[in-house]
Amino acid sequence: MKNFLKDNWFKIVAILFLLGTLADNPYSYYQFLRWVILIVAGYSAYKAYSIKANSWAWIFGIVAVLFNPIIPFYFSRSTWQVIDIAVAIIFFVSLFKTKKLEKSN
């Protein structure tokens, strides 16, 4: 359990930030969220690529592009809420799926 938290704390933080979007937050929260998710997704893509989990690397790469704050995508609030929940689920599932892949390599 200790290693699990040590290795995945950044994904857990990202999940909490994504679930935080369900509340009514100031715009600065969403700007900060974009940076957090960009960094976590980018790092997760790198880690997935390094263990040859190419499908996860692509998924995290797409998430990073979607949340990038430099050239942002603009969707309605309701669309972003669906995306935020979907990405939180992706991060949650990856906590367990990529761990299995790391052990097999």
Backbone as a ProteinNet text record, in pm:
[ID]
protein_1_A
[PRIMARY]
MKNFLKDNWFKIVAILFLLGTLADNPYSYYQFLRWVILIVAGYSAYKAYSIKANSWAWIFGIVAVLFNPIIPFYFSRSTWQVIDIAVAIIFFVSLFKTKKLEKSN
[TERTIARY]
82.8	0	86.5	193.7	282.2	342.3	390.6	447.4	341.5	220.2	111.6	86.5	75.5	53.2	173.6	292	414.2	425.4	387.9	400.1	285.2	171.9	52.6	-10.2	55.5	-4.5	-45.4	31.5	1.5	-128.3	-157.3	-283.8	-400.5	-379.3	-484.1	-517.7	-415.3	-437.4	-514.9	-478.1	-548.2	-694.7	-721.3	-859.7	-939	-879.5	-948.3	-975	-878.5	-899	-1010.7	-1013.2	-1117	-1255.1	-1264.1	-1393.7	-1434	-1335.4	-1363	-1432.7	-1429.3	-1495.8	-1647.4	-1698.3	-1843.6	-1900	-1813.9	-1855	-1847	-1904.3	-1898.2	-1768.7	-1672.1	-1540.2	-1512.6	-1418.2	-1378.8	-1302.5	-1296.8	-1231.4	-1086	-1020.2	-878.8	-859	-959.1	-950.9	-936.8	-1015.2	-1013.2	-884.5	-831.4	-701.5	-591.7	-592.6	-494.4	-513.9	-638.9	-670.2	-606.1	-613.3	-552.4	-403.3	-331.8	-188.3	-163.6	-242.3	-225.1	-246.2	-355.5	-386.9	-286.6	-244.2	-141.7	-15.9	30.5	153.6	135.8	26.4	3.7	-16.8	-94.9	-118.9	9.6	86.3	212.8	309.3	322.1	409.3	357.5	226.4	167.8	188.9	181.6	208	352.8	444.2	585.7	607.3	548.1	562.9	501.8	385.1	319.8	404.6	460.9	546.8	671.2	725.6	847.9	825.6	702.8	673.6	604.6	609.7	553.8	402.4	334.3	188.1	141.6	157.5	134.9	-7.1	-106.6	-244.3	-265.7	-209.7	-220.1	-141.2	-28.5	50.4	-30.6	-100.4	-184.3	-300.5	-364	-477.3	-431.9	-321.7	-272.4	-224.3	-168.3	-126.2	-245.4	-353.2	-475.2	-532	-530	-577.2	-491.6	-359.7	-269.3	-300	-323.4	-355.7	-490.2	-586.8	-720.3	-718.8	-635	-630.6	-521	-446.9	-334.7	-381.6	-314	-355.9	-299.4	-207.1	-143.3	-237.5	-290.6	-388.7	-513.2	-595.5	-706.2	-821.8	-890.4	-1015.4	-1126.7	-1226.8	-1337.6	-1464.8	-1519.4	-1645.3	-1737	-1863.8	-1957.5	-1924.4	-1975.5	-1949.9	-1998.1	-2116.2	-2170.1	-2083.2	-2030.3	-1941.1	-1813.4	-1757.6	-1635.7	-1659.5	-1776.9	-1803.9	-1802.2	-1857.8	-1855.2	-1710.7	-1633.9	-1493.5	-1415.2	-1437.6	-1366.4	-1393.9	-1518.6	-1553.4	-1492.7	-1499.2	-1440.9	-1290.6	-1222.5	-1077.8	-1045.9	-1127.5	-1107.7	-1119.3	-1214.9	-1231.1	-1110.3	-1060.4	-941.1	-822.8	-800.3	-690.4	-710.9	-834.3	-863	-835.7	-885.6	-863.8	-714.7	-644.8	-501.7	-420.4	-471.3	-400.7	-377.1	-471.2	-464.2	-415.5	-453.5	-415.2	-266.5	-213.6	-71.7	16	-33.8	41	61.7	-40.4	-28.5	72.3	72.2	167.2	310.7	331.9	465.7	518.6	433.1	476	511.1	442.1	467.7	593.8	642.6	764.1	888.3
-120.3	0	125.8	122	237.7	272.2	169	192.8	237.9	183.9	222.9	373.3	424.5	568.3	649.2	599	669.9	680.6	576	573.3	642.7	662.3	711.8	835.9	902.1	1017	1125	1142.7	1247.1	1218.5	1091.2	1057.2	1076.5	1043.7	1060.9	1208.7	1293.4	1438.7	1486	1436.3	1474.5	1432.6	1312.3	1265.6	1358.3	1395.6	1485.3	1622	1675.3	1802.2	1790.5	1679.9	1660.6	1648.5	1578.1	1567.1	1700.5	1783.6	1916.7	2007.6	1973	2056.8	2047.8	1950.3	1939	2049.7	2111.3	2225	2353.1	2458.6	2588.7	2658.1	2665.3	2719.8	2845.4	2926.8	3041.7	2995.7	3080.5	3046.6	3007.3	3067.4	3036	2888.4	2826.5	2683.8	2602.2	2635.6	2560.1	2585.1	2705.3	2732.9	2650.7	2645.8	2566.2	2417.5	2375	2235.7	2195.1	2283.4	2252.8	2222.5	2302.6	2280.5	2149.1	2123.7	2000.5	1878.3	1877.8	1761.4	1747.8	1858.6	1852.7	1784.1	1825.3	1769.7	1622.4	1590.5	1451.6	1361.1	1404.7	1323	1307.4	1413.9	1405	1308	1318.1	1227.1	1083.2	1066.7	933	873.4	956.6	909.3	861.5	938.3	899.8	767.3	754.8	631.2	512.1	532.2	424.2	383.6	480.1	450.7	373.8	409.6	344.7	198.4	160.7	19.3	-48.3	18.4	-33.2	-55	29.9	29.3	138.2	111.7	214.2	267.3	182.7	232.9	333.6	306.8	403.4	529.4	515.2	633	723.6	664.7	743.4	809.2	734.6	789.8	909.8	894.7	1005.7	1121.4	1090.8	1196.8	1278.6	1211.6	1281	1366.4	1313	1390.4	1515.9	1500.7	1615.5	1722.9	1681.9	1778.3	1844.8	1768	1821.1	1926.5	1906.3	1997.9	2103.3	2105.8	2200	2344.8	2422.8	2561.4	2660.1	2616.3	2704.8	2733.4	2627.4	2639.2	2563.9	2628.2	2556.5	2524	2416.7	2382.4	2449.2	2498.9	2564.9	2483.3	2434.4	2361.5	2425.3	2389.5	2439	2375.7	2435.8	2383.9	2240	2210.8	2075.2	1973.2	2012.1	1923.6	1899.2	2006.9	1991.2	1902.1	1908.7	1823.1	1675.6	1645	1506.6	1465	1552.1	1522.7	1503.5	1592.4	1583.7	1450.8	1408.2	1281.1	1164.1	1170	1063.1	1052.1	1164.8	1163.6	1116.1	1152.6	1102.1	949.3	895.7	750.6	688.1	752.4	703.1	695.9	803.1	802	693.3	678.3	577.6	437.5	406	273.1	249.9	353.2	338	309.5	349.5	318.5	168.7	89.4	-54.9	-126.8	-77.4	-145.5	-127	-8.1	13.6	-53.1	-69.5	-139.5	-284.9	-347.9	-485.5	-495.8	-397.8	-398.6	-381.4	-297.9	-278.4	-408.1	-483.7	-608.3	-713.3	-713.5	-813.6	-784	-661	-625.8	-649.1
0	0	0	77.2	87.2	-48.9	-120.5	-253.6	-353.2	-338.3	-428.1	-418.3	-295.3	-276.4	-321.4	-291.8	-331.1	-482.9	-552.7	-698.6	-771.4	-703.5	-773.2	-711.5	-621	-553.2	-652.9	-758.7	-856.9	-931.5	-960.1	-1025.1	-929	-802.9	-702.5	-685.4	-683.7	-676.2	-798.7	-916.4	-1039.2	-1033.1	-983.1	-970.4	-879.1	-766.7	-672.8	-736.2	-810.1	-879	-982	-1056.4	-1157.5	-1094.4	-983.9	-915.4	-853.1	-820.4	-767.1	-865.5	-992.8	-1093.5	-1086	-1011.7	-996.8	-908.5	-828.7	-744.9	-828	-774.9	-841.5	-798.5	-888.4	-858.3	-939.9	-894	-974.8	-1099.8	-1198.8	-1325	-1304.2	-1205.3	-1180.3	-1143.1	-1081.2	-1047.8	-1175.3	-1275.6	-1400.8	-1478.4	-1468	-1530.8	-1464.5	-1331.5	-1259	-1288.9	-1298.9	-1331.7	-1464.1	-1562.6	-1693.1	-1679.1	-1598.7	-1578.8	-1505.1	-1402.1	-1324.5	-1413.3	-1488.1	-1571.6	-1685.5	-1743.2	-1848.2	-1795.5	-1678.6	-1622	-1584.8	-1517.4	-1475	-1596.1	-1693	-1812.8	-1893.9	-1905.4	-1978.2	-1911.9	-1780.8	-1706.8	-1715.4	-1705.4	-1715.2	-1854.1	-1956.6	-2092.8	-2105	-2048.4	-2050.2	-1977.3	-1857	-1780	-1853.9	-1913.9	-1988.4	-2108.5	-2177.6	-2292.2	-2247.8	-2131.9	-2084.4	-2047	-2013	-1984.3	-2103.8	-2217.4	-2343	-2338.7	-2263.9	-2260.1	-2356.6	-2484.9	-2586.6	-2591	-2566	-2568.9	-2456.1	-2336.9	-2226.8	-2258.2	-2321.9	-2359.1	-2452.3	-2547.5	-2638.5	-2564.2	-2476.9	-2401.2	-2319.2	-2245.2	-2164	-2251.1	-2367.1	-2459.5	-2507.7	-2539.4	-2583.4	-2470.4	-2347.8	-2231.9	-2214.6	-2228.2	-2213.9	-2318	-2440.8	-2546.8	-2518.9	-2475.4	-2447.1	-2336.6	-2236	-2122.5	-2132.5	-2242.5	-2250.6	-2237.2	-2155.9	-2133.5	-2235.4	-2317.8	-2415.3	-2532.2	-2590.2	-2699.2	-2652.1	-2570.2	-2506	-2600.2	-2566.2	-2631.2	-2550.6	-2619.4	-2551.3	-2572.1	-2461.3	-2460.8	-2357.8	-2362.6	-2260.6	-2126.2	-2020.7	-1885.8	-1870.7	-1925.1	-1912.6	-1987.3	-2101.6	-2177.4	-2099.6	-2041	-1961.7	-1840.8	-1779.8	-1664.5	-1704	-1819.2	-1868.7	-1896	-1960.6	-1989.6	-1859.6	-1762.4	-1634.4	-1564.9	-1562	-1498.1	-1575.7	-1708	-1790.1	-1767.2	-1759.2	-1737.4	-1595.3	-1497.8	-1361.6	-1360.7	-1434.9	-1444.5	-1512.7	-1617.8	-1687.6	-1591.6	-1516.5	-1419.6	-1314.2	-1266.6	-1164.1	-1216.4	-1334.2	-1392.8	-1416.3	-1459.5	-1488	-1362.6	-1245.8	-1120.9	-1106.6	-1154.8	-1137.6	-1263.3	-1379.3	-1504.5	-1533.8	-1519.1	-1549.3	-1444.7	-1322	-1218.3	-1257.9	-1313.5	-1359.7	-1473.9	-1561.8	-1673.4	-1624.8	-1523	-1468.6	-1409	-1341.9	-1279.4	-1384.4	-1497.2	-1600.4	-1681.4	-1676.3	-1752	-1671.9
[MASK]
+++++++++++++++++++++++++++++++++++++++++++++++++++++++++++++++++++++++++++++++++++++++++++++++++++++++++

